[in-house]
Amino acid sequence: TDTIMLVAVDGKTKQSSVVSFPRDLWVSIPGYGEQRINTVMQTGGFQLMADTMQTNFGVYPTQFLMTNMQGFIEIVDILGGIEVKTDKYTGDACESSLNPSNWCEVEPGTVKMDSEMALWYVRARYNSSDFDRMRRTQEVSKAIFDKVLSPAGILKLPQLMYVYEQSIESNINPDQIMPLMKFAGKINSDEIRRFVIGPNETTSWITGEGANILLPNTPAIQAVLHEALTFGEKE
């Protein structure tokens, strides 16, 4: 699980926050010792991830969604592509199918992406950092959210539900999806607060075995989570 996002929604105010965690964050895994956070799901599934989040940061997630690259591609294909809004330039190596020169670029603005381009955009890492990847992943997630809730996206719900049942692992039952969709339609995606556990909350480190990791500044991370999980009445 190289992409980990914690999503919190407040039912009263219809506000939402997203917090991205870097895959190399070094955490204490209950019963297993210390390791990168991206190893937790494969070690003990979502229950261990929830326990790990609570042990390290005092947050206990209750529901989850997880998909692989194929599921991601299928979702974007069904939606007919997405429009990603970014204010940053991205340039990185890519497959020749995207560009014969094996170099792809995204300029600031609104960019139309098919599934192959969107997958490259969220995974590109040779010329950028994992912190930048988290920003790009949030941008793509927002674009998918907006497209699913658009009139065109609503018409694709039967196909999306098939992908949900076939390619997505979750503890959210399919019969809970429609009520969640109706609730999601009340959220203004432009007002979703986005946070990243970044350089201010971590310290780069090399283990004795030569592995590059990020040591957590736990009080700083807890401060970010406190802000993300605190919802007030809208003015």
C-alpha positions in Angstrom: 0.0 0.0 0.0 2.2 2.8 -1.3 -0.7 5.3 -1.1 -2.3 5.8 2.3 -4.9 8.5 2.9 -7.0 9.0 6.0 -10.4 10.5 5.2 -12.5 12.1 7.9 -16.1 13.4 7.3 -18.3 15.4 9.7 -21.9 14.5 9.2 -23.2 17.7 10.9 -21.3 20.3 9.0 -20.7 18.2 5.8 -17.0 19.0 6.0 -14.2 16.6 5.1 -10.5 16.3 5.5 -7.9 14.1 3.8 -4.5 13.3 5.3 -1.8 11.6 3.3 0.9 9.5 4.9 4.2 8.8 3.3 4.9 5.1 2.6 8.3 5.1 4.3 7.0 6.4 7.6 8.6 4.3 10.4 6.0 3.1 12.8 5.5 0.7 15.7 3.3 -2.2 14.5 1.6 -3.9 17.5 2.9 -7.4 17.8 5.4 -7.0 15.0 8.0 -4.4 16.1 9.0 -1.4 14.0 8.7 -1.2 10.2 7.5 1.1 7.3 3.8 1.9 7.4 3.3 0.5 3.9 4.0 -3.0 5.2 1.1 -3.0 7.7 -1.8 -4.0 5.4 0.1 -7.0 3.9 1.1 -8.1 7.4 -2.2 -8.0 9.2 -4.9 -6.4 7.1 -7.0 -3.4 8.0 -7.4 -4.4 11.7 -3.6 -4.1 12.1 -3.6 -0.8 10.2 -6.3 0.6 12.5 -4.4 -0.6 15.6 -1.1 0.8 14.2 -2.7 4.2 13.6 -4.1 4.3 17.1 -0.9 3.1 18.7 1.3 5.7 16.9 -1.0 8.7 16.5 -4.1 8.2 18.6 -6.5 7.9 15.6 -8.6 4.8 15.0 -10.1 4.5 11.5 -13.2 2.3 11.2 -13.7 1.8 7.5 -11.4 1.3 4.5 -11.2 1.0 0.7 -8.2 -0.5 -1.1 -7.7 -1.1 -4.8 -4.8 -2.2 -6.9 -3.6 -0.6 -10.1 -6.0 -2.5 -12.3 -9.0 -1.3 -10.3 -7.7 2.2 -10.5 -7.4 1.9 -14.3 -10.9 0.4 -14.6 -12.5 3.2 -12.6 -10.9 6.0 -14.7 -11.7 4.2 -17.9 -15.4 3.8 -17.0 -15.5 7.5 -16.1 -14.1 8.4 -19.6 -11.0 10.0 -18.1 -10.7 12.7 -15.5 -9.8 16.4 -15.3 -7.0 17.0 -12.8 -6.5 20.5 -11.4 -2.9 21.3 -10.3 -0.9 24.4 -9.7 2.5 22.6 -9.9 4.7 21.4 -12.8 5.4 17.7 -13.0 8.0 16.2 -15.3 9.2 12.6 -15.0 10.1 9.4 -16.9 7.2 7.6 -18.4 6.4 4.6 -20.7 6.9 5.0 -24.4 3.1 4.4 -24.9 2.6 7.8 -23.2 5.4 9.6 -25.0 8.0 8.0 -27.4 10.7 10.1 -25.7 9.9 8.3 -22.4 9.4 11.7 -20.7 6.0 13.1 -19.7 5.1 16.5 -18.4 2.1 18.1 -16.8 1.8 21.9 -16.7 -0.1 23.9 -14.1 -3.8 24.1 -14.9 -6.6 21.7 -15.6 -5.3 18.6 -17.4 -7.4 15.9 -19.1 -6.1 12.5 -18.3 -6.9 9.0 -19.4 -6.3 6.0 -17.1 -2.7 5.4 -18.2 -1.8 9.1 -17.8 -3.5 9.3 -14.4 -1.7 6.2 -13.2 1.7 7.6 -14.3 0.9 10.9 -12.6 0.2 9.4 -9.2 3.1 7.0 -9.4 5.9 9.1 -11.0 8.8 9.2 -8.6 12.2 9.3 -10.4 12.4 13.0 -10.6 10.3 13.9 -7.5 9.7 12.9 -3.9 7.1 10.8 -2.1 5.9 14.1 -0.6 5.1 15.3 -4.1 3.5 12.0 -5.0 1.1 12.5 -2.1 0.0 15.9 -3.5 -0.6 14.4 -6.9 -2.5 11.5 -5.5 -4.8 13.9 -3.7 -5.3 15.9 -6.9 -6.3 12.7 -8.8 -8.6 11.5 -6.0 -10.4 14.8 -6.1 -10.8 14.6 -9.8 -12.3 11.1 -9.5 -14.6 12.2 -6.7 -15.8 15.1 -8.9 -16.3 12.9 -12.0 -18.2 10.2 -10.1 -20.6 12.8 -8.7 -21.1 14.5 -12.0 -24.3 13.8 -14.1 -22.2 11.7 -16.5 -20.6 9.8 -13.5 -24.0 9.0 -11.9 -25.0 7.2 -15.1 -21.9 5.0 -14.8 -22.8 3.8 -11.3 -23.8 0.3 -12.3 -20.4 -0.2 -14.0 -18.6 1.4 -11.1 -20.4 -0.9 -8.6 -19.2 -3.9 -10.6 -15.6 -2.7 -10.3 -16.2 -2.1 -6.6 -17.3 -5.7 -6.1 -14.6 -7.2 -8.2 -11.5 -5.1 -7.7 -11.9 -3.2 -4.4 -11.3 -4.6 -1.0 -13.4 -2.9 1.7 -15.4 -3.4 4.8 -18.1 -1.2 3.4 -21.0 -3.3 2.1 -22.2 -2.6 -1.4 -25.7 -1.7 -0.1 -24.1 1.1 2.0 -22.6 2.7 -1.1 -25.7 4.6 -2.4 -26.5 6.3 1.0 -22.8 7.3 1.1 -23.0 8.6 -2.5 -26.0 10.8 -1.5 -24.1 12.1 1.4 -21.0 12.7 -0.7 -23.1 14.8 -3.1 -23.6 17.3 -0.3 -19.9 17.9 0.1 -18.2 20.6 -1.9 -14.9 19.0 -3.1 -13.3 22.4 -3.3 -13.7 22.8 0.4 -12.2 19.5 1.3 -9.2 20.2 3.5 -6.1 18.5 2.4 -3.1 17.7 4.6 0.2 15.9 4.1 2.5 14.3 6.7 5.6 15.9 5.1 9.1 17.2 5.9 7.9 19.3 8.8 6.5 16.1 10.5 9.3 13.7 9.6 13.0 13.3 9.5 14.9 11.3 6.8 17.0 8.5 8.2 19.0 5.5 7.0 18.7 2.3 9.0 21.7 0.1 10.0 20.6 -2.1 7.1 20.8 0.8 4.6 17.1 1.4 4.2 15.8 4.9 3.6 13.0 5.7 6.0 11.2 8.7 7.6 11.2 9.0 11.3 8.0 10.4 12.7 7.8 13.6 14.7 4.8 12.3 16.6 3.7 15.5 18.3 3.8 17.3 15.0 1.8 14.5 13.3 -0.7 14.5 16.1 -1.1 18.3 15.7 -1.8 17.9 11.9 -4.4 15.2 12.7 -6.0 17.3 15.4 -6.5 20.1 12.9 -7.8 17.7 10.3 -10.2 16.0 12.6 -11.6 19.2 14.2 -14.7 20.4 12.4 -16.4 23.7 13.3 -19.6 25.3 12.2 -19.3 27.1 8.9 -19.5 30.8 9.0 
